[in-house]
Amino acid sequence: MPQHHGIQVYEILEKGNVLNGICTRTDGNPKSHYGIDNEIAIKQTPDDRGVEGKYNCRFMQSSGDPKIIDCTVEINFVGSVYECRWYDDNKVHFTGIGLMMDNKYLAVSYIDA
């Protein structure tokens, strides 16, 4: 199975309790034109800690085979970056490293887990 690489850019809303993301990924074809998909993540327990925490996530894939996928995304600040994991039923599907951009956006580079 080919490795998928992707970029997710989250707009940070409601003090980090809601994330509105756009993303693109390779889909295993490094020379293809990548589509843009959307993801909405709502923090499971709202707080004032910014983007760190667990989110209920809905991914809307419009490119390729259109579908909607529900999962959990977990974001933790480790060292100087944000570590992200997307999973469902305790199976991790993607892992990523993110950087904050002006406290308004979180840009994450991710790969298959």
KEBA-451640 format. One record per atom (N, C-alpha, C, O): x, y, z; residue in one letter; atom name. Coordinates in nm, 2 decimals, always signed. Layout:
REM KEBA-451640
       xx       yy       zz   kenu   tise
        X        Y        Z      A     CA
...
//
This chain:
REM KEBA-451640
       xx       yy       zz   kenu   tise
    +0.08    -0.12    +0.00      M      N
    +0.00    +0.00    +0.00      M     CA
    +0.09    +0.12    +0.00      M      C
    +0.18    +0.13    +0.08      M      O
    +0.06    +0.22    -0.09      P      N
    +0.15    +0.34    -0.09      P     CA
    +0.13    +0.43    +0.03      P      C
    +0.02    +0.44    +0.09      P      O
    +0.23    +0.50    +0.07      Q      N
    +0.23    +0.59    +0.18      Q     CA
    +0.16    +0.72    +0.14      Q      C
    +0.18    +0.77    +0.03      Q      O
    +0.06    +0.77    +0.22      H      N
    +0.00    +0.89    +0.19      H     CA
    +0.06    +1.00    +0.27      H      C
    +0.09    +0.99    +0.39      H      O
    +0.08    +1.12    +0.21      H      N
    +0.14    +1.24    +0.27      H     CA
    +0.03    +1.35    +0.26      H      C
    -0.03    +1.36    +0.15      H      O
    +0.01    +1.43    +0.36      G      N
    -0.09    +1.53    +0.35      G     CA
    -0.05    +1.66    +0.42      G      C
    +0.04    +1.66    +0.51      G      O
    -0.13    +1.76    +0.40      I      N
    -0.12    +1.89    +0.46      I     CA
    -0.26    +1.93    +0.51      I      C
    -0.35    +1.92    +0.43      I      O
    -0.27    +1.96    +0.64      Q      N
    -0.40    +2.01    +0.69      Q     CA
    -0.37    +2.15    +0.75      Q      C
    -0.28    +2.17    +0.83      Q      O
    -0.46    +2.24    +0.72      V      N
    -0.45    +2.37    +0.77      V     CA
    -0.58    +2.40    +0.85      V      C
    -0.69    +2.41    +0.78      V      O
    -0.57    +2.41    +0.98      Y      N
    -0.69    +2.44    +1.06      Y     CA
    -0.70    +2.59    +1.09      Y      C
    -0.60    +2.65    +1.13      Y      O
    -0.82    +2.64    +1.07      E      N
    -0.85    +2.77    +1.13      E     CA
    -0.90    +2.75    +1.27      E      C
    -0.99    +2.67    +1.29      E      O
    -0.84    +2.82    +1.36      I      N
    -0.88    +2.80    +1.51      I     CA
    -0.99    +2.90    +1.54      I      C
    -0.98    +3.02    +1.53      I      O
    -1.10    +2.84    +1.59      L      N
    -1.22    +2.91    +1.63      L     CA
    -1.26    +2.89    +1.77      L      C
    -1.22    +2.78    +1.83      L      O
    -1.34    +2.97    +1.83      E      N
    -1.39    +2.95    +1.97      E     CA
    -1.29    +2.92    +2.07      E      C
    -1.30    +2.82    +2.14      E      O
    -1.17    +2.99    +2.07      K      N
    -1.06    +2.97    +2.16      K     CA
    -1.00    +2.83    +2.15      K      C
    -0.95    +2.78    +2.25      K      O
    -1.01    +2.78    +2.03      G      N
    -0.95    +2.64    +2.01      G     CA
    -1.04    +2.53    +2.03      G      C
    -1.00    +2.41    +2.02      G      O
    -1.17    +2.56    +2.06      N      N
    -1.27    +2.45    +2.09      N     CA
    -1.33    +2.40    +1.96      N      C
    -1.39    +2.30    +1.95      N      O
    -1.31    +2.47    +1.85      V      N
    -1.36    +2.43    +1.71      V     CA
    -1.25    +2.46    +1.62      V      C
    -1.18    +2.56    +1.62      V      O
    -1.22    +2.36    +1.53      L      N
    -1.12    +2.37    +1.43      L     CA
    -1.19    +2.35    +1.29      L      C
    -1.26    +2.25    +1.27      L      O
    -1.16    +2.44    +1.20      N      N
    -1.22    +2.43    +1.06      N     CA
    -1.10    +2.40    +0.97      N      C
    -1.02    +2.50    +0.95      N      O
    -1.09    +2.28    +0.91      G      N
    -0.97    +2.25    +0.84      G     CA
    -0.99    +2.23    +0.69      G      C
    -1.10    +2.18    +0.65      G      O
    -0.89    +2.26    +0.61      I      N
    -0.89    +2.22    +0.47      I     CA
    -0.76    +2.14    +0.46      I      C
    -0.66    +2.16    +0.52      I      O
    -0.77    +2.03    +0.37      C      N
    -0.65    +1.95    +0.36      C     CA
    -0.64    +1.89    +0.22      C      C
    -0.73    +1.90    +0.14      C      O
    -0.52    +1.84    +0.19      T      N
    -0.49    +1.78    +0.06      T     CA
    -0.39    +1.67    +0.09      T      C
    -0.32    +1.68    +0.19      T      O
    -0.39    +1.56    +0.01      R      N
    -0.30    +1.45    +0.03      R     CA
    -0.27    +1.38    -0.10      R      C
    -0.34    +1.41    -0.20      R      O
    -0.16    +1.30    -0.10      T      N
    -0.11    +1.25    -0.22      T     CA
    -0.19    +1.14    -0.28      T      C
    -0.19    +1.12    -0.40      T      O
    -0.27    +1.06    -0.20      D      N
    -0.34    +0.95    -0.25      D     CA
    -0.26    +0.85    -0.33      D      C
    -0.31    +0.78    -0.41      D      O
    -0.13    +0.84    -0.29      G      N
    -0.04    +0.74    -0.35      G     CA
    +0.01    +0.78    -0.49      G      C
    +0.10    +0.70    -0.54      G      O
    -0.03    +0.89    -0.55      N      N
    +0.02    +0.93    -0.68      N     CA
    +0.09    +1.06    -0.66      N      C
    +0.03    +1.16    -0.66      N      O
    +0.23    +1.06    -0.65      P      N
    +0.30    +1.18    -0.62      P     CA
    +0.29    +1.29    -0.73      P      C
    +0.33    +1.40    -0.71      P      O
    +0.24    +1.25    -0.85      K      N
    +0.24    +1.35    -0.96      K     CA
    +0.09    +1.39    -0.99      K      C
    +0.07    +1.47    -1.09      K      O
    +0.00    +1.35    -0.91      S      N
    -0.14    +1.38    -0.94      S     CA
    -0.18    +1.52    -0.89      S      C
    -0.10    +1.58    -0.81      S      O
    -0.28    +1.58    -0.94      H      N
    -0.34    +1.71    -0.89      H     CA
    -0.42    +1.68    -0.77      H      C
    -0.52    +1.60    -0.78      H      O
    -0.38    +1.73    -0.66      Y      N
    -0.45    +1.70    -0.53      Y     CA
    -0.57    +1.78    -0.51      Y      C
    -0.58    +1.90    -0.53      Y      O
    -0.68    +1.71    -0.47      G      N
    -0.80    +1.77    -0.44      G     CA
    -0.80    +1.84    -0.30      G      C
    -0.70    +1.82    -0.22      G      O
    -0.90    +1.92    -0.27      I      N
    -0.90    +1.99    -0.14      I     CA
    -1.03    +1.93    -0.07      I      C
    -1.14    +1.93    -0.12      I      O
    -1.01    +1.88    +0.05      D      N
    -1.12    +1.83    +0.13      D     CA
    -1.13    +1.91    +0.26      D      C
    -1.05    +2.00    +0.29      D      O
    -1.24    +1.89    +0.33      N      N
    -1.27    +1.97    +0.45      N     CA
    -1.29    +1.88    +0.57      N      C
    -1.33    +1.77    +0.57      N      O
    -1.25    +1.94    +0.69      E      N
    -1.26    +1.87    +0.82      E     CA
    -1.31    +1.97    +0.92      E      C
    -1.26    +2.08    +0.93      E      O
    -1.40    +1.93    +1.00      I      N
    -1.45    +2.01    +1.12      I     CA
    -1.42    +1.92    +1.24      I      C
    -1.46    +1.81    +1.25      I      O
    -1.36    +1.99    +1.34      A      N
    -1.33    +1.92    +1.47      A     CA
    -1.38    +2.00    +1.58      A      C
    -1.36    +2.12    +1.59      A      O
    -1.46    +1.94    +1.67      I      N
    -1.52    +2.00    +1.79      I     CA
    -1.46    +1.94    +1.91      I      C
    -1.47    +1.81    +1.93      I      O
    -1.40    +2.02    +2.00      K      N
    -1.34    +1.96    +2.12      K     CA
    -1.44    +1.89    +2.21      K      C
    -1.55    +1.94    +2.23      K      O
    -1.40    +1.77    +2.25      Q      N
    -1.49    +1.68    +2.33      Q     CA
    -1.53    +1.75    +2.47      Q      C
    -1.64    +1.74    +2.51      Q      O
    -1.43    +1.81    +2.53      T      N
    -1.45    +1.89    +2.65      T     CA
    -1.40    +2.03    +2.63      T      C
    -1.28    +2.05    +2.65      T      O
    -1.49    +2.12    +2.60      P      N
    -1.44    +2.26    +2.58      P     CA
    -1.37    +2.32    +2.70      P      C
    -1.40    +2.29    +2.81      P      O
    -1.26    +2.39    +2.67      D      N
    -1.18    +2.46    +2.77      D     CA
    -1.11    +2.58    +2.71      D      C
    -1.14    +2.62    +2.60      D      O
    -1.02    +2.64    +2.79      D      N
    -0.95    +2.76    +2.74      D     CA
    -0.80    +2.73    +2.72      D      C
    -0.72    +2.82    +2.72      D      O
    -0.76    +2.60    +2.69      R      N
    -0.62    +2.56    +2.67      R     CA
    -0.58    +2.58    +2.53      R      C
    -0.46    +2.53    +2.49      R      O
    -0.65    +2.63    +2.44      G      N
    -0.61    +2.65    +2.30      G     CA
    -0.65    +2.52    +2.23      G      C
    -0.75    +2.46    +2.25      G      O
    -0.56    +2.47    +2.14      V      N
    -0.59    +2.36    +2.05      V     CA
    -0.55    +2.22    +2.11      V      C
    -0.59    +2.12    +2.05      V      O
    -0.49    +2.22    +2.22      E      N
    -0.46    +2.09    +2.28      E     CA
    -0.59    +2.02    +2.33      E      C
    -0.67    +2.08    +2.39      E      O
    -0.60    +1.89    +2.30      G      N
    -0.71    +1.82    +2.35      G     CA
    -0.76    +1.71    +2.25      G      C
    -0.70    +1.69    +2.14      G      O
    -0.87    +1.65    +2.28      K      N
    -0.94    +1.55    +2.19      K     CA
    -1.06    +1.61    +2.13      K      C
    -1.14    +1.69    +2.19      K      O
    -1.08    +1.58    +2.00      Y      N
    -1.18    +1.64    +1.92      Y     CA
    -1.27    +1.53    +1.85      Y      C
    -1.21    +1.43    +1.81      Y      O
    -1.40    +1.55    +1.84      N      N
    -1.48    +1.47    +1.75      N     CA
    -1.46    +1.54    +1.62      N      C
    -1.48    +1.66    +1.60      N      O
    -1.43    +1.46    +1.52      C      N
    -1.39    +1.51    +1.39      C     CA
    -1.48    +1.45    +1.28      C      C
    -1.51    +1.33    +1.28      C      O
    -1.51    +1.53    +1.19      R      N
    -1.59    +1.49    +1.07      R     CA
    -1.51    +1.53    +0.95      R      C
    -1.49    +1.65    +0.92      R      O
    -1.46    +1.44    +0.87      F      N
    -1.39    +1.46    +0.75      F     CA
    -1.48    +1.44    +0.63      F      C
    -1.54    +1.34    +0.61      F      O
    -1.48    +1.54    +0.54      M      N
    -1.57    +1.54    +0.42      M     CA
    -1.48    +1.53    +0.30      M      C
    -1.42    +1.63    +0.26      M      O
    -1.47    +1.41    +0.24      Q      N
    -1.38    +1.39    +0.12      Q     CA
    -1.47    +1.42    +0.00      Q      C
    -1.57    +1.35    -0.03      Q      O
    -1.43    +1.52    -0.08      S      N
    -1.50    +1.55    -0.20      S     CA
    -1.42    +1.50    -0.32      S      C
    -1.48    +1.48    -0.43      S      O
    -1.29    +1.48    -0.31      S      N
    -1.22    +1.43    -0.43      S     CA
    -1.21    +1.28    -0.43      S      C
    -1.23    +1.21    -0.33      S      O
    -1.19    +1.23    -0.55      G      N
    -1.18    +1.08    -0.56      G     CA
    -1.32    +1.02    -0.54      G      C
    -1.42    +1.05    -0.61      G      O
    -1.33    +0.93    -0.44      D      N
    -1.45    +0.87    -0.40      D     CA
    -1.51    +0.95    -0.28      D      C
    -1.47    +0.93    -0.17      D      O
    -1.61    +1.04    -0.31      P      N
    -1.67    +1.12    -0.20      P     CA
    -1.73    +1.04    -0.09      P      C
    -1.80    +0.94    -0.11      P      O
    -1.69    +1.08    +0.04      K      N
    -1.75    +1.02    +0.15      K     CA
    -1.73    +1.11    +0.28      K      C
    -1.65    +1.20    +0.27      K      O
    -1.80    +1.07    +0.38      I      N
    -1.79    +1.14    +0.51      I     CA
    -1.73    +1.04    +0.61      I      C
    -1.79    +0.93    +0.62      I      O
    -1.63    +1.08    +0.69      I      N
    -1.57    +0.99    +0.78      I     CA
    -1.57    +1.06    +0.92      I      C
    -1.52    +1.17    +0.93      I      O
    -1.62    +0.99    +1.02      D      N
    -1.61    +1.04    +1.16      D     CA
    -1.50    +0.97    +1.23      D      C
    -1.48    +0.85    +1.22      D      O
    -1.42    +1.05    +1.31      C      N
    -1.31    +0.99    +1.39      C     CA
    -1.28    +1.08    +1.50      C      C
    -1.35    +1.18    +1.53      C      O
    -1.17    +1.06    +1.57      T      N
    -1.12    +1.14    +1.68      T     CA
    -0.99    +1.19    +1.64      T      C
    -0.91    +1.12    +1.58      T      O
    -0.96    +1.32    +1.66      V      N
    -0.83    +1.38    +1.64      V     CA
    -0.78    +1.43    +1.78      V      C
    -0.85    +1.49    +1.85      V      O
    -0.66    +1.39    +1.82      E      N
    -0.60    +1.43    +1.94      E     CA
    -0.47    +1.51    +1.91      E      C
    -0.39    +1.48    +1.83      E      O
    -0.47    +1.63    +1.98      I      N
    -0.36    +1.73    +1.96      I     CA
    -0.29    +1.75    +2.09      I      C
    -0.35    +1.79    +2.19      I      O
    -0.16    +1.74    +2.09      N      N
    -0.08    +1.76    +2.21      N     CA
    +0.05    +1.85    +2.18      N      C
    +0.10    +1.83    +2.07      N      O
    +0.08    +1.94    +2.26      F      N
    +0.20    +2.02    +2.24      F     CA
    +0.32    +1.95    +2.30      F      C
    +0.32    +1.92    +2.42      F      O
    +0.42    +1.91    +2.22      V      N
    +0.53    +1.84    +2.27      V     CA
    +0.66    +1.91    +2.22      V      C
    +0.68    +1.92    +2.10      V      O
    +0.74    +1.95    +2.31      G      N
    +0.86    +2.03    +2.27      G     CA
    +0.83    +2.16    +2.21      G      C
    +0.78    +2.25    +2.28      G      O
    +0.85    +2.18    +2.08      S      N
    +0.81    +2.30    +2.02      S     CA
    +0.71    +2.28    +1.90      S      C
    +0.69    +2.38    +1.82      S      O
    +0.65    +2.16    +1.90      V      N
    +0.55    +2.14    +1.79      V     CA
    +0.42    +2.07    +1.85      V      C
    +0.42    +2.03    +1.96      V      O
    +0.32    +2.07    +1.77      Y      N
    +0.20    +2.00    +1.80      Y     CA
    +0.20    +1.86    +1.74      Y      C
    +0.21    +1.85    +1.62      Y      O
    +0.18    +1.76    +1.82      E      N
    +0.16    +1.63    +1.76      E     CA
    +0.01    +1.59    +1.75      E      C
    -0.06    +1.62    +1.84      E      O
    -0.02    +1.54    +1.63      C      N
    -0.16    +1.51    +1.60      C     CA
    -0.18    +1.36    +1.56      C      C
    -0.09    +1.31    +1.50      C      O
    -0.29    +1.31    +1.61      R      N
    -0.32    +1.17    +1.57      R     CA
    -0.47    +1.16    +1.54      R      C
    -0.55    +1.21    +1.61      R      O
    -0.50    +1.10    +1.43      W      N
    -0.64    +1.08    +1.38      W     CA
    -0.67    +0.93    +1.40      W      C
    -0.60    +0.85    +1.35      W      O
    -0.77    +0.90    +1.47      Y      N
    -0.80    +0.75    +1.50      Y     CA
    -0.95    +0.73    +1.52      Y      C
    -1.03    +0.82    +1.54      Y      O
    -0.99    +0.60    +1.50      D      N
    -1.12    +0.55    +1.54      D     CA
    -1.11    +0.41    +1.59      D      C
    -1.02    +0.34    +1.55      D      O
    -1.20    +0.37    +1.68      D      N
    -1.19    +0.24    +1.74      D     CA
    -1.05    +0.21    +1.79      D      C
    -1.01    +0.09    +1.77      D      O
    -0.98    +0.30    +1.85      N      N
    -0.84    +0.29    +1.90      N     CA
    -0.74    +0.25    +1.79      N      C
    -0.63    +0.21    +1.83      N      O
    -0.77    +0.26    +1.66      K      N
    -0.68    +0.24    +1.56      K     CA
    -0.63    +0.38    +1.50      K      C
    -0.72    +0.45    +1.45      K      O
    -0.50    +0.40    +1.51      V      N
    -0.45    +0.53    +1.46      V     CA
    -0.43    +0.52    +1.31      V      C
    -0.37    +0.42    +1.26      V      O
    -0.49    +0.61    +1.23      H      N
    -0.48    +0.61    +1.09      H     CA
    -0.38    +0.71    +1.03      H      C
    -0.31    +0.67    +0.93      H      O
    -0.36    +0.82    +1.09      F      N
    -0.27    +0.92    +1.05      F     CA
    -0.20    +0.99    +1.17      F      C
    -0.26    +1.00    +1.28      F      O
    -0.07    +1.02    +1.16      T      N
    +0.00    +1.10    +1.26      T     CA
    +0.06    +1.22    +1.19      T      C
    +0.09    +1.22    +1.07      T      O
    +0.07    +1.33    +1.27      G      N
    +0.13    +1.45    +1.21      G     CA
    +0.20    +1.54    +1.31      G      C
    +0.18    +1.53    +1.43      G      O
    +0.27    +1.64    +1.25      I      N
    +0.34    +1.74    +1.33      I     CA
    +0.29    +1.87    +1.28      I      C
    +0.29    +1.90    +1.16      I      O
    +0.26    +1.96    +1.37      G      N
    +0.20    +2.09    +1.34      G     CA
    +0.27    +2.21    +1.40      G      C
    +0.33    +2.20    +1.50      G      O
    +0.26    +2.32    +1.33      L      N
    +0.31    +2.45    +1.38      L     CA
    +0.20    +2.55    +1.38      L      C
    +0.12    +2.56    +1.29      L      O
    +0.20    +2.63    +1.49      M      N
    +0.10    +2.74    +1.50      M     CA
    +0.14    +2.85    +1.41      M      C
    +0.26    +2.88    +1.39      M      O
    +0.05    +2.91    +1.35      M      N
    +0.07    +3.03    +1.26      M     CA
    -0.01    +3.15    +1.31      M      C
    -0.13    +3.16    +1.29      M      O
    +0.05    +3.24    +1.38      D      N
    -0.01    +3.36    +1.43      D     CA
    -0.13    +3.34    +1.52      D      C
    -0.22    +3.42    +1.52      D      O
    -0.13    +3.23    +1.59      N      N
    -0.24    +3.19    +1.68      N     CA
    -0.38    +3.19    +1.62      N      C
    -0.48    +3.18    +1.69      N      O
    -0.38    +3.19    +1.48      K      N
    -0.51    +3.18    +1.41      K     CA
    -0.52    +3.05    +1.33      K      C
    -0.63    +3.01    +1.30      K      O
    -0.40    +2.99    +1.30      Y      N
    -0.40    +2.87    +1.22      Y     CA
    -0.31    +2.77    +1.28      Y      C
    -0.21    +2.80    +1.34      Y      O
    -0.34    +2.64    +1.26      L      N
    -0.24    +2.53    +1.29      L     CA
    -0.22    +2.45    +1.16      L      C
    -0.32    +2.40    +1.10      L      O
    -0.10    +2.45    +1.11      A      N
    -0.06    +2.38    +0.99      A     CA
    +0.00    +2.25    +1.02      A      C
    +0.10    +2.25    +1.10      A      O
    -0.05    +2.14    +0.97      V      N
    +0.00    +2.00    +1.01      V     CA
    +0.04    +1.93    +0.88      V      C
    -0.04    +1.92    +0.79      V      O
    +0.16    +1.87    +0.89      S      N
    +0.20    +1.78    +0.79      S     CA
    +0.18    +1.64    +0.84      S      C
    +0.22    +1.61    +0.96      S      O
    +0.11    +1.55    +0.77      Y      N
    +0.08    +1.42    +0.82      Y     CA
    +0.11    +1.31    +0.72      Y      C
    +0.12    +1.33    +0.60      Y      O
    +0.12    +1.18    +0.78      I      N
    +0.14    +1.06    +0.70      I     CA
    +0.05    +0.95    +0.76      I      C
    +0.00    +0.96    +0.87      I      O
    +0.04    +0.84    +0.68      D      N
    -0.02    +0.72    +0.73      D     CA
    +0.05    +0.67    +0.86      D      C
    +0.17    +0.69    +0.87      D      O
    -0.03    +0.62    +0.95      A      N
    +0.03    +0.57    +1.08      A     CA
    +0.09    +0.43    +1.06      A      C
    +0.15    +0.37    +1.15      A      O
//
